[in-house]
Amino acid sequence: MSDCEWLSDRMPVVALGRDAWSADEVRHLNECESCRREWEMVEVASRLGEEAGLSLDADAIATRVARRLERERHDVGLRRRAWSFAGLAAAAALVAAIWTGGMESRPLDVRPSGTEVARRPSIPLPELETLEPAELDSVLQTMNEPDVNGGEGDDPALNDLNADELERVLDSWEG
């Protein structure tokens, strides 16, 4: 270990007053500029907190900390009560909605309304993507018009079809 490394390791001990420099170490500090600058920095750093401890009023600090802790406890209690009140209000609103029938249950087999289907199309129609807005509006208008060739009720039910007709319907659905 070199003299510089040895002195660097001993500097904190000497700065705290637990030991003193030997004559050889003092000579090295006077000759080596790097060690001398490091020693000056260690000395200054060891004195940094000396004046701060003298100017602190421990009783005032303890009183302020105690007040702060008490205020925190009070605030936590207020928050707990507010959340409890909010939970009770939500439960009361839920009970009132159920009691008055505001939350009607919907049967599982009910089909969605037309607006729900319009909001989430389930069949992609890429041939409609190239249409201009006016053309698309025209297509939608014709889809809303009633069938002029046949009246309502003219469509046969699936029960009325024979096997060949039923097979053709199923084939057309498959594409």
FENBEL-V9783 format. One record per helix or strand of 2 or more residues. SS is the DSSP state (H for helix, E for strand). FROM is the first residue (numbers start at 1). TO is the last residue. If there is no record, write none. Layout:
{{SS;FROM;TO} {SS;FROM;TO}}
This chain:
{{H;3;15} {H;23;31} {H;33;46} {H;50;55} {H;58;100} {H;114;119} {H;126;128} {H;133;144} {H;158;160} {H;163;174}}
